[in-house]
Amino acid sequence: MAGGQHRSEHHLAEPAPNDQEFAYLLRVAATAPDHGNLRPWRLTLVRDEGRAALERCFADECAEAELRHGEPGESAQRAPLLATLVFSPQRNDTGRGTPVPEWEQLAAASAMASSLVLLLHARGFGSIWRTGRFTESERIRNVLGLHQEERLLGWLYIGTPQRLTPSKRRVTEDVTDRISVFAP
Ligand SMILES: Cc1cc2nc3c(=O)[nH]c(=O)nc-3n(C[C@H](O)[C@H](O)[C@H](O)COP(=O)(O)O)c2cc1C
């Protein structure tokens, strides 16, 4: 990472941050913008046997999807640590003030995840945020213990980058077309 830039890493191996280091980085990531400080998210870390079990679920889902669409499979073995991103909208209708709507809470969860990715990279770890096609799967929701009102936002695949070729510095693109100046 250079100058706040981010580059996803597709080939990730050991080491990944341990639980303590992950908790520390998450503590910092939790300072991302969050209206009402509701922390409308939680993460389930998947390592070792958990990864093998999730891999079996992915395989079961893939087998069905392959039959249906002929699509290739997804793998939980892509990285030593998968941080499951769960959106947990918080009821916050206290009767005092306007409640924070769900879309703002989703934005807060996204901001936290994005900060976490940058922090991981600053610490020398690599990651990639992937959804695959499992975020709506009942089987995977159940195995990971999601509540009905929660939403699976995918996984941060985390580890140490295994670069076959030196990482290319990202060429930033001109996005000035996304900026306008209010001219009343
Ligand atoms: C919510 C979300 C879901 C994503 N899901 C996938 C995915 O399933 N597979 C994938 O290859 N990239 C996915 N991406 C994109 C990658 O995280 C990343 O942005 C992309 O690989 C570009 O990498 P770069 O940072 O090197 O430009 C997703 C991104 C977001 C924000």
The ligand as a Gaussian input file, in Angstrom:
#p B3LYP/6-31G(d) Opt

LIG

0 1
 C      -18.960000      -6.024000      -1.304000
 C      -17.857000      -6.478000      -2.217000
 C      -17.876000      -7.765000      -2.727000
 C      -16.877000      -8.233000      -3.581000
 N      -16.917000      -9.520000      -4.040000
 C      -15.930000      -9.974000      -4.855000
 C      -15.914000     -11.330000      -5.294000
 O      -16.762000     -12.122000      -4.935000
 N      -14.915000     -11.722000      -6.111000
 C      -13.926000     -10.854000      -6.527000
 O      -13.039000     -11.275000      -7.274000
 N      -13.925000      -9.573000      -6.114000
 C      -14.893000      -9.115000      -5.283000
 N      -14.876000      -7.821000      -4.857000
 C      -13.832000      -6.907000      -5.380000
 C      -12.505000      -7.046000      -4.676000
 O      -12.654000      -6.855000      -3.259000
 C      -11.500000      -5.993000      -5.203000
 O      -12.069000      -4.732000      -5.113000
 C      -11.108000      -6.287000      -6.643000
 O      -10.466000      -7.529000      -6.688000
 C      -10.168000      -5.196000      -7.206000
 O       -8.909000      -5.326000      -6.644000
 P       -7.856000      -4.124000      -6.570000
 O       -7.959000      -3.576000      -5.163000
 O       -6.532000      -4.742000      -6.800000
 O       -8.249000      -3.138000      -7.592000
 C      -15.842000      -7.339000      -3.966000
 C      -15.816000      -6.050000      -3.423000
 C      -16.811000      -5.611000      -2.569000
 C      -16.760000      -4.216000      -2.008000

